[in-house]
Amino acid sequence: MHILVVHGPNLNLLGTRDPAVYGTTTLAEIDAELARRAAARGATVTCVQSNLEGEIIDAIQRARGTADAIVINPGGYTHTSVAIRDAIEAVALPAIEVHLSNIHAREPFRHTSITAARCVGQICGFGPQSYYLGLDAALTIVEGQPR
Ligand code: CA2
């Protein structure tokens, strides 16, 4: 079982600034914990981060045939990107949208996710735990367990 984890723009800055909103955990630490949790369930993860919309779309397209599910934090593209939404739809793999912050408790422009409607569901507001819950959901879906 293999899961693609996609981190969108600016998430490479995690743990280096704005700790009040995004915490102190770095992206490398999140990726290491995702790999550890996946291994504990007999799975593997590939984690990619990009600040470029096209690169995110390429990564999603590559998941077809290489991954069983996708965990994605589209970052700011969550609220703007029809193209990432289309890629998630086109690849036809179960996708879980995750956010560190509770986007519904922030500025109104963050309340709408363009991408979430093509995902199985959305997890937000739990900091790095959002990713771990997202991984858990993805693995459970792929294992075919009832949700
Ligand atoms: O809460 C999330 O995970 C977001 O996807 C983060 C995005 C934001 O645009 C979304 O509305 C919600 C922003 C990521 C920026 O990450 C930074 C991390 C550290 C310092 C500065 C930015």
Backbone and ligand atoms as CSV (ligand in chain L), in Angstrom:
chain,resi,resn,atom,element,x,y,z
A,1,MET,N,N,0.839,-1.187,0.000
A,1,MET,CA,C,0.000,0.000,0.000
A,1,MET,C,C,0.887,1.255,0.000
A,2,HIS,N,N,0.565,2.175,-0.887
A,2,HIS,CA,C,1.418,3.361,-1.006
A,2,HIS,C,C,0.542,4.623,-1.057
A,3,ILE,N,N,0.923,5.600,-0.264
A,3,ILE,CA,C,0.148,6.839,-0.180
A,3,ILE,C,C,1.016,8.016,-0.634
A,4,LEU,N,N,0.473,8.836,-1.522
A,4,LEU,CA,C,1.141,10.089,-1.907
A,4,LEU,C,C,0.647,11.205,-0.992
A,5,VAL,N,N,1.602,11.904,-0.376
A,5,VAL,CA,C,1.265,13.066,0.452
A,5,VAL,C,C,1.751,14.313,-0.282
A,6,VAL,N,N,0.842,15.246,-0.521
A,6,VAL,CA,C,1.177,16.469,-1.264
A,6,VAL,C,C,1.020,17.680,-0.347
A,7,HIS,N,N,2.092,18.443,-0.235
A,7,HIS,CA,C,2.064,19.702,0.522
A,7,HIS,C,C,2.151,20.860,-0.468
A,8,GLY,N,N,1.223,21.799,-0.363
A,8,GLY,CA,C,1.180,22.924,-1.285
A,8,GLY,C,C,2.085,24.074,-0.886
A,9,PRO,N,N,1.850,25.240,-1.496
A,9,PRO,CA,C,2.758,26.368,-1.365
A,9,PRO,C,C,2.939,26.865,0.063
A,10,ASN,N,N,4.167,27.237,0.334
A,10,ASN,CA,C,4.605,27.853,1.599
A,10,ASN,C,C,4.694,26.873,2.771
A,11,LEU,N,N,4.233,25.661,2.572
A,11,LEU,CA,C,4.277,24.711,3.695
A,11,LEU,C,C,5.715,24.277,3.995
A,12,ASN,N,N,6.650,24.553,3.067
A,12,ASN,CA,C,8.068,24.326,3.362
A,12,ASN,C,C,8.572,25.251,4.478
A,13,LEU,N,N,7.802,26.298,4.785
A,13,LEU,CA,C,8.203,27.253,5.834
A,13,LEU,C,C,7.771,26.813,7.226
A,14,LEU,N,N,7.024,25.738,7.299
A,14,LEU,CA,C,6.497,25.290,8.603
A,14,LEU,C,C,7.602,25.180,9.647
A,15,GLY,N,N,7.289,25.668,10.834
A,15,GLY,CA,C,8.231,25.565,11.939
A,15,GLY,C,C,9.285,26.648,11.942
A,16,THR,N,N,9.325,27.458,10.890
A,16,THR,CA,C,10.365,28.495,10.814
A,16,THR,C,C,9.809,29.887,11.085
A,17,ARG,N,N,8.498,30.089,10.852
A,17,ARG,CA,C,7.863,31.377,11.146
A,17,ARG,C,C,6.359,31.173,11.349
A,18,ASP,N,N,5.703,32.217,11.880
A,18,ASP,CA,C,4.263,32.173,12.138
A,18,ASP,C,C,3.833,31.000,13.024
A,19,PRO,N,N,4.551,30.737,14.117
A,19,PRO,CA,C,4.206,29.572,14.950
A,19,PRO,C,C,2.826,29.693,15.611
A,20,ALA,N,N,2.343,30.937,15.783
A,20,ALA,CA,C,1.037,31.114,16.429
A,20,ALA,C,C,-0.069,30.481,15.596
A,21,VAL,N,N,0.079,30.514,14.278
A,21,VAL,CA,C,-0.953,29.932,13.406
A,21,VAL,C,C,-0.617,28.500,13.026
A,22,TYR,N,N,0.659,28.245,12.676
A,22,TYR,CA,C,0.994,26.955,12.071
A,22,TYR,C,C,1.868,26.058,12.949
A,23,GLY,N,N,2.196,26.522,14.182
A,23,GLY,CA,C,2.931,25.673,15.112
A,23,GLY,C,C,4.427,25.662,14.848
A,24,THR,N,N,5.114,24.778,15.560
A,24,THR,CA,C,6.580,24.761,15.534
A,24,THR,C,C,7.135,23.495,14.868
A,25,THR,N,N,6.268,22.588,14.504
A,25,THR,CA,C,6.722,21.356,13.854
A,25,THR,C,C,7.129,21.659,12.419
A,26,THR,N,N,8.263,21.125,11.999
A,26,THR,CA,C,8.710,21.364,10.623
A,26,THR,C,C,8.065,20.350,9.680
A,27,LEU,N,N,8.127,20.677,8.391
A,27,LEU,CA,C,7.569,19.761,7.391
A,27,LEU,C,C,8.339,18.435,7.391
A,28,ALA,N,N,9.656,18.521,7.586
A,28,ALA,CA,C,10.472,17.291,7.624
A,28,ALA,C,C,10.028,16.398,8.786
A,29,GLU,N,N,9.672,17.026,9.908
A,29,GLU,CA,C,9.216,16.239,11.062
A,29,GLU,C,C,7.862,15.586,10.766
A,30,ILE,N,N,6.978,16.322,10.106
A,30,ILE,CA,C,5.682,15.745,9.730
A,30,ILE,C,C,5.891,14.570,8.769
A,31,ASP,N,N,6.749,14.766,7.776
A,31,ASP,CA,C,6.993,13.698,6.793
A,31,ASP,C,C,7.572,12.450,7.468
A,32,ALA,N,N,8.488,12.659,8.418
A,32,ALA,CA,C,9.098,11.512,9.118
A,32,ALA,C,C,8.044,10.760,9.926
A,33,GLU,N,N,7.151,11.505,10.573
A,33,GLU,CA,C,6.099,10.860,11.375
A,33,GLU,C,C,5.100,10.126,10.481
A,34,LEU,N,N,4.805,10.717,9.309
A,34,LEU,CA,C,3.914,10.031,8.356
A,34,LEU,C,C,4.543,8.712,7.898
A,35,ALA,N,N,5.843,8.741,7.611
A,35,ALA,CA,C,6.527,7.517,7.165
A,35,ALA,C,C,6.509,6.466,8.279
A,36,ARG,N,N,6.728,6.922,9.521
A,36,ARG,CA,C,6.743,5.999,10.662
A,36,ARG,C,C,5.362,5.362,10.853
A,37,ARG,N,N,4.319,6.192,10.789
A,37,ARG,CA,C,2.956,5.672,10.985
A,37,ARG,C,C,2.542,4.758,9.834
A,38,ALA,N,N,2.932,5.115,8.619
A,38,ALA,CA,C,2.606,4.256,7.475
A,38,ALA,C,C,3.282,2.901,7.641
A,39,ALA,N,N,4.565,2.906,7.993
A,39,ALA,CA,C,5.308,1.651,8.143
A,39,ALA,C,C,4.659,0.758,9.199
A,40,ALA,N,N,4.159,1.381,10.263
A,40,ALA,CA,C,3.512,0.612,11.334
A,40,ALA,C,C,2.250,-0.099,10.834
A,41,ARG,N,N,1.714,0.388,9.724
A,41,ARG,CA,C,0.528,-0.260,9.124
A,41,ARG,C,C,0.878,-0.979,7.826
A,42,GLY,N,N,2.163,-1.228,7.626
A,42,GLY,CA,C,2.592,-1.987,6.448
A,42,GLY,C,C,2.491,-1.216,5.148
A,43,ALA,N,N,2.576,0.114,5.244
A,43,ALA,CA,C,2.426,0.950,4.058
A,43,ALA,C,C,3.655,1.852,3.899
A,44,THR,N,N,3.717,2.523,2.775
A,44,THR,CA,C,4.783,3.495,2.528
A,44,THR,C,C,4.158,4.816,2.075
A,45,VAL,N,N,4.930,5.892,2.256
A,45,VAL,CA,C,4.478,7.201,1.779
A,45,VAL,C,C,5.559,7.845,0.925
A,46,THR,N,N,5.120,8.609,-0.061
A,46,THR,CA,C,5.996,9.551,-0.755
A,46,THR,C,C,5.436,10.931,-0.452
A,47,CYS,N,N,6.306,11.804,0.083
A,47,CYS,CA,C,5.857,13.154,0.417
A,47,CYS,C,C,6.497,14.155,-0.542
A,48,VAL,N,N,5.672,14.998,-1.156
A,48,VAL,CA,C,6.198,16.026,-2.049
A,48,VAL,C,C,5.651,17.391,-1.633
A,49,GLN,N,N,6.493,18.404,-1.750
A,49,GLN,CA,C,6.045,19.780,-1.496
A,49,GLN,C,C,6.404,20.605,-2.711
A,50,SER,N,N,5.480,21.458,-3.133
A,50,SER,CA,C,5.793,22.386,-4.217
A,50,SER,C,C,5.051,23.696,-4.014
A,51,ASN,N,N,5.715,24.758,-4.450
A,51,ASN,CA,C,5.080,26.077,-4.442
A,51,ASN,C,C,4.407,26.382,-5.779
A,52,LEU,N,N,4.505,25.418,-6.705
A,52,LEU,CA,C,4.021,25.645,-8.076
A,52,LEU,C,C,2.788,24.795,-8.373
A,53,GLU,N,N,1.737,25.434,-8.833
A,53,GLU,CA,C,0.477,24.737,-9.107
A,53,GLU,C,C,0.684,23.582,-10.093
A,54,GLY,N,N,1.439,23.835,-11.182
A,54,GLY,CA,C,1.648,22.808,-12.208
A,54,GLY,C,C,2.388,21.598,-11.659
A,55,GLU,N,N,3.351,21.839,-10.775
A,55,GLU,CA,C,4.097,20.714,-10.192
A,55,GLU,C,C,3.196,19.873,-9.292
A,56,ILE,N,N,2.283,20.528,-8.612
A,56,ILE,CA,C,1.331,19.791,-7.764
A,56,ILE,C,C,0.427,18.931,-8.650
A,57,ILE,N,N,-0.013,19.499,-9.753
A,57,ILE,CA,C,-0.853,18.749,-10.695
A,57,ILE,C,C,-0.081,17.572,-11.277
A,58,ASP,N,N,1.189,17.783,-11.635
A,58,ASP,CA,C,2.012,16.682,-12.148
A,58,ASP,C,C,2.133,15.564,-11.112
A,59,ALA,N,N,2.345,15.932,-9.858
A,59,ALA,CA,C,2.494,14.919,-8.792
A,59,ALA,C,C,1.196,14.121,-8.642
A,60,ILE,N,N,0.067,14.816,-8.702
A,60,ILE,CA,C,-1.230,14.126,-8.587
A,60,ILE,C,C,-1.418,13.172,-9.773
A,61,GLN,N,N,-1.085,13.649,-10.966
A,61,GLN,CA,C,-1.241,12.780,-12.152
A,61,GLN,C,C,-0.342,11.558,-12.072
A,62,ARG,N,N,0.885,11.738,-11.551
A,62,ARG,CA,C,1.825,10.604,-11.426
A,62,ARG,C,C,1.326,9.561,-10.436
A,63,ALA,N,N,0.439,9.965,-9.541
A,63,ALA,CA,C,-0.049,9.026,-8.518
A,63,ALA,C,C,-0.844,7.887,-9.135
A,64,ARG,N,N,-1.406,8.146,-10.311
A,64,ARG,CA,C,-2.163,7.071,-10.982
A,64,ARG,C,C,-1.185,5.946,-11.351
A,65,GLY,N,N,-1.445,4.771,-10.807
A,65,GLY,CA,C,-0.556,3.644,-11.098
A,65,GLY,C,C,0.596,3.496,-10.125
A,66,THR,N,N,0.833,4.509,-9.295
A,66,THR,CA,C,1.943,4.397,-8.330
A,66,THR,C,C,1.469,4.477,-6.876
A,67,ALA,N,N,0.317,5.104,-6.646
A,67,ALA,CA,C,-0.188,5.251,-5.276
A,67,ALA,C,C,-1.619,4.712,-5.190
A,68,ASP,N,N,-2.000,4.371,-3.973
A,68,ASP,CA,C,-3.360,3.856,-3.750
A,68,ASP,C,C,-4.312,4.951,-3.265
A,69,ALA,N,N,-3.749,6.020,-2.737
A,69,ALA,CA,C,-4.571,7.124,-2.230
A,69,ALA,C,C,-3.670,8.348,-2.083
A,70,ILE,N,N,-4.320,9.496,-1.907
A,70,ILE,CA,C,-3.595,10.769,-1.796
A,70,ILE,C,C,-4.056,11.491,-0.534
A,71,VAL,N,N,-3.087,12.019,0.213
A,71,VAL,CA,C,-3.378,12.967,1.296
A,71,VAL,C,C,-2.825,14.304,0.828
A,72,ILE,N,N,-3.675,15.310,0.777
A,72,ILE,CA,C,-3.228,16.589,0.179
A,72,ILE,C,C,-3.612,17.784,1.034
A,73,ASN,N,N,-2.608,18.635,1.269
A,73,ASN,CA,C,-2.855,19.967,1.805
A,73,ASN,C,C,-2.518,20.943,0.679
A,74,PRO,N,N,-3.526,21.414,-0.043
A,74,PRO,CA,C,-3.239,22.288,-1.189
A,74,PRO,C,C,-2.808,23.701,-0.795
A,75,GLY,N,N,-2.696,23.977,0.520
A,75,GLY,CA,C,-2.296,25.314,0.960
A,75,GLY,C,C,-3.244,26.372,0.418
A,76,GLY,N,N,-2.699,27.493,0.022
A,76,GLY,CA,C,-3.527,28.588,-0.500
A,76,GLY,C,C,-4.283,28.217,-1.764
A,77,TYR,N,N,-3.794,27.222,-2.506
A,77,TYR,CA,C,-4.507,26.797,-3.721
A,77,TYR,C,C,-5.857,26.139,-3.407
A,78,THR,N,N,-6.032,25.751,-2.159
A,78,THR,CA,C,-7.328,25.211,-1.728
A,78,THR,C,C,-8.478,26.121,-2.159
A,79,HIS,N,N,-8.221,27.418,-2.058
A,79,HIS,CA,C,-9.286,28.410,-2.218
A,79,HIS,C,C,-9.349,28.999,-3.629
A,80,THR,N,N,-8.432,28.546,-4.492
A,80,THR,CA,C,-8.347,29.176,-5.822
A,80,THR,C,C,-8.279,28.203,-6.994
A,81,SER,N,N,-7.867,26.949,-6.757
A,81,SER,CA,C,-7.409,26.145,-7.897
A,81,SER,C,C,-8.431,25.153,-8.449
A,82,VAL,N,N,-9.071,25.550,-9.523
A,82,VAL,CA,C,-9.919,24.626,-10.284
A,82,VAL,C,C,-9.044,23.524,-10.890
A,83,ALA,N,N,-7.809,23.878,-11.272
A,83,ALA,CA,C,-6.936,22.910,-11.942
A,83,ALA,C,C,-6.521,21.771,-11.010
A,84,ILE,N,N,-6.231,22.085,-9.756
A,84,ILE,CA,C,-5.892,21.005,-8.809
A,84,ILE,C,C,-7.129,20.161,-8.527
A,85,ARG,N,N,-8.271,20.798,-8.405
A,85,ARG,CA,C,-9.523,20.037,-8.240
A,85,ARG,C,C,-9.733,19.082,-9.418
A,86,ASP,N,N,-9.522,19.572,-10.639
A,86,ASP,CA,C,-9.692,18.732,-11.830
A,86,ASP,C,C,-8.715,17.560,-11.817
A,87,ALA,N,N,-7.473,17.811,-11.376
A,87,ALA,CA,C,-6.463,16.732,-11.326
A,87,ALA,C,C,-6.874,15.659,-10.325
A,88,ILE,N,N,-7.379,16.075,-9.178
A,88,ILE,CA,C,-7.839,15.096,-8.169
A,88,ILE,C,C,-8.971,14.251,-8.752
A,89,GLU,N,N,-9.875,14.912,-9.450
A,89,GLU,CA,C,-10.994,14.192,-10.067
A,89,GLU,C,C,-10.484,13.233,-11.147
A,90,ALA,N,N,-9.548,13.715,-11.968
A,90,ALA,CA,C,-9.080,12.923,-13.112
A,90,ALA,C,C,-8.328,11.673,-12.680
A,91,VAL,N,N,-7.579,11.774,-11.597
A,91,VAL,CA,C,-6.728,10.653,-11.205
A,91,VAL,C,C,-7.548,9.518,-10.581
A,92,ALA,N,N,-8.739,9.871,-10.114
A,92,ALA,CA,C,-9.705,8.877,-9.631
A,92,ALA,C,C,-9.138,7.976,-8.537
A,93,LEU,N,N,-8.355,8.562,-7.624
A,93,LEU,CA,C,-7.901,7.854,-6.428
A,93,LEU,C,C,-8.571,8.504,-5.224
A,94,PRO,N,N,-8.788,7.741,-4.157
A,94,PRO,CA,C,-9.331,8.393,-2.962
A,94,PRO,C,C,-8.348,9.447,-2.449
A,95,ALA,N,N,-8.855,10.656,-2.228
A,95,ALA,CA,C,-8.013,11.748,-1.732
A,95,ALA,C,C,-8.625,12.300,-0.450
A,96,ILE,N,N,-7.755,12.623,0.497
A,96,ILE,CA,C,-8.175,13.230,1.757
A,96,ILE,C,C,-7.551,14.615,1.807
A,97,GLU,N,N,-8.369,15.647,1.984
A,97,GLU,CA,C,-7.824,17.010,2.117
A,97,GLU,C,C,-7.559,17.308,3.585
A,98,VAL,N,N,-6.366,17.822,3.862
A,98,VAL,CA,C,-6.020,18.152,5.244
A,98,VAL,C,C,-5.524,19.585,5.339
A,99,HIS,N,N,-5.794,20.196,6.491
A,99,HIS,CA,C,-5.273,21.528,6.794
A,99,HIS,C,C,-4.829,21.574,8.240
A,100,LEU,N,N,-3.736,22.250,8.469
A,100,LEU,CA,C,-3.240,22.430,9.835
A,100,LEU,C,C,-4.216,23.272,10.651
A,101,SER,N,N,-4.634,24.387,10.064
A,101,SER,CA,C,-5.516,25.317,10.771
A,101,SER,C,C,-6.976,24.982,10.482
A,102,ASN,N,N,-7.852,25.521,11.317
A,102,ASN,CA,C,-9.288,25.384,11.064
A,102,ASN,C,C,-9.688,26.493,10.087
A,103,ILE,N,N,-9.720,26.141,8.808
A,103,ILE,CA,C,-9.957,27.165,7.777
A,103,ILE,C,C,-11.319,27.836,7.947
A,104,HIS,N,N,-12.245,27.160,8.618
A,104,HIS,CA,C,-13.599,27.709,8.794
A,104,HIS,C,C,-13.656,28.753,9.912
A,105,ALA,N,N,-12.598,28.822,10.712
A,105,ALA,CA,C,-12.551,29.791,11.809
A,105,ALA,C,C,-11.649,30.968,11.460
A,106,ARG,N,N,-11.213,31.032,10.201
A,106,ARG,CA,C,-10.285,32.082,9.785
A,106,ARG,C,C,-11.001,33.086,8.857
A,107,GLU,N,N,-10.247,33.772,8.040
A,107,GLU,CA,C,-10.843,34.792,7.167
A,107,GLU,C,C,-11.865,34.142,6.229
A,108,PRO,N,N,-12.921,34.884,5.878
A,108,PRO,CA,C,-13.976,34.313,5.019
A,108,PRO,C,C,-13.450,33.683,3.727
A,109,PHE,N,N,-12.395,34.253,3.134
A,109,PHE,CA,C,-11.913,33.681,1.859
A,109,PHE,C,C,-11.330,32.285,2.030
A,110,ARG,N,N,-11.022,31.904,3.282
A,110,ARG,CA,C,-10.509,30.544,3.522
A,110,ARG,C,C,-11.628,29.541,3.795
A,111,HIS,N,N,-12.853,30.022,3.928
A,111,HIS,CA,C,-13.946,29.116,4.304
A,111,HIS,C,C,-14.352,28.187,3.167
A,112,THR,N,N,-14.061,28.621,1.930
A,112,THR,CA,C,-14.434,27.805,0.777
A,112,THR,C,C,-13.226,27.034,0.265
A,113,SER,N,N,-13.407,25.718,0.142
A,113,SER,CA,C,-12.390,24.896,-0.508
A,113,SER,C,C,-12.914,24.472,-1.875
A,114,ILE,N,N,-12.177,24.836,-2.905
A,114,ILE,CA,C,-12.540,24.410,-4.263
A,114,ILE,C,C,-12.228,22.930,-4.443
A,115,THR,N,N,-11.193,22.473,-3.761
A,115,THR,CA,C,-10.693,21.110,-3.967
A,115,THR,C,C,-11.439,20.044,-3.156
A,116,ALA,N,N,-12.003,20.412,-2.017
A,116,ALA,CA,C,-12.552,19.407,-1.092
A,116,ALA,C,C,-13.679,18.572,-1.699
A,117,ALA,N,N,-14.416,19.166,-2.632
A,117,ALA,CA,C,-15.568,18.444,-3.194
A,117,ALA,C,C,-15.149,17.236,-4.012
A,118,ARG,N,N,-13.882,17.191,-4.425
A,118,ARG,CA,C,-13.400,16.021,-5.176
A,118,ARG,C,C,-12.580,15.086,-4.290
A,119,CYS,N,N,-12.601,15.361,-2.978
A,119,CYS,CA,C,-11.931,14.489,-2.003
A,119,CYS,C,C,-12.988,13.680,-1.262
A,120,VAL,N,N,-12.546,12.600,-0.645
A,120,VAL,CA,C,-13.469,11.804,0.169
A,120,VAL,C,C,-13.962,12.653,1.333
A,121,GLY,N,N,-13.043,13.419,1.903
A,121,GLY,CA,C,-13.413,14.289,3.011
A,121,GLY,C,C,-12.277,15.230,3.347
A,122,GLN,N,N,-12.546,16.082,4.338
A,122,GLN,CA,C,-11.584,17.110,4.732
A,122,GLN,C,C,-11.359,17.049,6.245
A,123,ILE,N,N,-10.105,17.159,6.645
A,123,ILE,CA,C,-9.748,17.203,8.073
A,123,ILE,C,C,-8.987,18.499,8.296
A,124,CYS,N,N,-9.444,19.343,9.222
A,124,CYS,CA,C,-8.735,20.607,9.436
A,124,CYS,C,C,-8.785,21.016,10.894
A,125,GLY,N,N,-7.748,21.772,11.292
A,125,GLY,CA,C,-7.765,22.377,12.610
A,125,GLY,C,C,-6.979,21.644,13.674
A,126,PHE,N,N,-6.324,20.562,13.327
A,126,PHE,CA,C,-5.642,19.742,14.337
A,126,PHE,C,C,-4.125,19.836,14.258
A,127,GLY,N,N,-3.614,20.848,13.557
A,127,GLY,CA,C,-2.165,20.962,13.414
A,127,GLY,C,C,-1.624,19.747,12.660
A,128,PRO,N,N,-0.388,19.330,12.965
A,128,PRO,CA,C,0.189,18.169,12.275
A,128,PRO,C,C,-0.682,16.921,12.372
A,129,GLN,N,N,-1.469,16.849,13.450
A,129,GLN,CA,C,-2.372,15.702,13.634
A,129,GLN,C,C,-3.361,15.582,12.467
A,130,SER,N,N,-3.679,16.684,11.812
A,130,SER,CA,C,-4.578,16.615,10.648
A,130,SER,C,C,-4.001,15.682,9.585
A,131,TYR,N,N,-2.676,15.775,9.392
A,131,TYR,CA,C,-2.031,14.883,8.414
A,131,TYR,C,C,-2.112,13.424,8.870
A,132,TYR,N,N,-1.889,13.193,10.183
A,132,TYR,CA,C,-1.850,11.813,10.672
A,132,TYR,C,C,-3.253,11.192,10.597
A,133,LEU,N,N,-4.261,12.006,10.905
A,133,LEU,CA,C,-5.645,11.531,10.773
A,133,LEU,C,C,-5.981,11.282,9.301
A,134,GLY,N,N,-5.461,12.149,8.441
A,134,GLY,CA,C,-5.676,11.978,6.999
A,134,GLY,C,C,-5.042,10.696,6.491
A,135,LEU,N,N,-3.824,10.418,6.960
A,135,LEU,CA,C,-3.152,9.170,6.570
A,135,LEU,C,C,-3.946,7.968,7.059
A,136,ASP,N,N,-4.388,8.049,8.294
A,136,ASP,CA,C,-5.186,6.969,8.887
A,136,ASP,C,C,-6.438,6.710,8.047
A,137,ALA,N,N,-7.119,7.788,7.664
A,137,ALA,CA,C,-8.337,7.653,6.844
A,137,ALA,C,C,-8.007,7.038,5.496
A,138,ALA,N,N,-6.918,7.502,4.877
A,138,ALA,CA,C,-6.543,6.994,3.549
A,138,ALA,C,C,-6.248,5.493,3.624
A,139,LEU,N,N,-5.479,5.081,4.628
A,139,LEU,CA,C,-5.124,3.663,4.749
A,139,LEU,C,C,-6.366,2.815,5.019
A,140,THR,N,N,-7.242,3.328,5.839
A,140,THR,CA,C,-8.466,2.587,6.163
A,140,THR,C,C,-9.337,2.426,4.919
A,141,ILE,N,N,-9.428,3.468,4.113
A,141,ILE,CA,C,-10.202,3.390,2.871
A,141,ILE,C,C,-9.587,2.365,1.927
A,142,VAL,N,N,-8.268,2.415,1.773
A,142,VAL,CA,C,-7.597,1.497,0.844
A,142,VAL,C,C,-7.728,0.054,1.337
A,143,GLU,N,N,-7.660,-0.125,2.644
A,143,GLU,CA,C,-7.817,-1.479,3.203
A,143,GLU,C,C,-9.240,-1.994,3.014
A,144,GLY,N,N,-10.142,-1.096,2.647
A,144,GLY,CA,C,-11.507,-1.512,2.387
A,144,GLY,C,C,-12.357,-1.699,3.613
A,145,GLN,N,N,-11.890,-1.091,4.711
A,145,GLN,CA,C,-12.673,-1.207,5.939
A,145,GLN,C,C,-13.853,-0.245,5.865
A,146,PRO,N,N,-14.943,-0.590,6.542
A,146,PRO,CA,C,-16.093,0.310,6.526
A,146,PRO,C,C,-15.755,1.641,7.186
A,147,ARG,N,N,-16.286,2.748,6.667
A,147,ARG,CA,C,-16.059,4.039,7.288
A,147,ARG,C,C,-17.328,4.536,7.927
L,1,CA2,O1,O,-4.112,25.403,7.442
L,1,CA2,C1,C,-3.575,24.971,6.417
L,1,CA2,O2,O,-2.986,23.901,6.366
L,1,CA2,C2,C,-3.581,25.859,5.149
L,1,CA2,O3,O,-3.672,24.982,4.023
L,1,CA2,C3,C,-2.261,26.603,5.144
L,1,CA2,C4,C,-2.164,27.585,3.981
L,1,CA2,C5,C,-3.372,28.504,3.949
L,1,CA2,O4,O,-3.312,29.347,2.807
L,1,CA2,C6,C,-4.668,27.738,3.928
L,1,CA2,O5,O,-5.745,28.651,3.960
L,1,CA2,C7,C,-4.758,26.805,5.115
L,1,CA2,C8,C,-0.908,28.452,4.131
L,1,CA2,C9,C,0.361,27.688,4.316
L,1,CA2,C10,C,1.410,28.649,4.725
L,1,CA2,O6,O,2.301,27.989,5.597
L,1,CA2,C11,C,3.164,28.747,6.326
L,1,CA2,C12,C,3.873,28.086,7.293
L,1,CA2,C13,C,4.741,28.794,8.092
L,1,CA2,C14,C,4.917,30.152,7.909
L,1,CA2,C15,C,4.203,30.798,6.936
L,1,CA2,C16,C,3.317,30.096,6.132
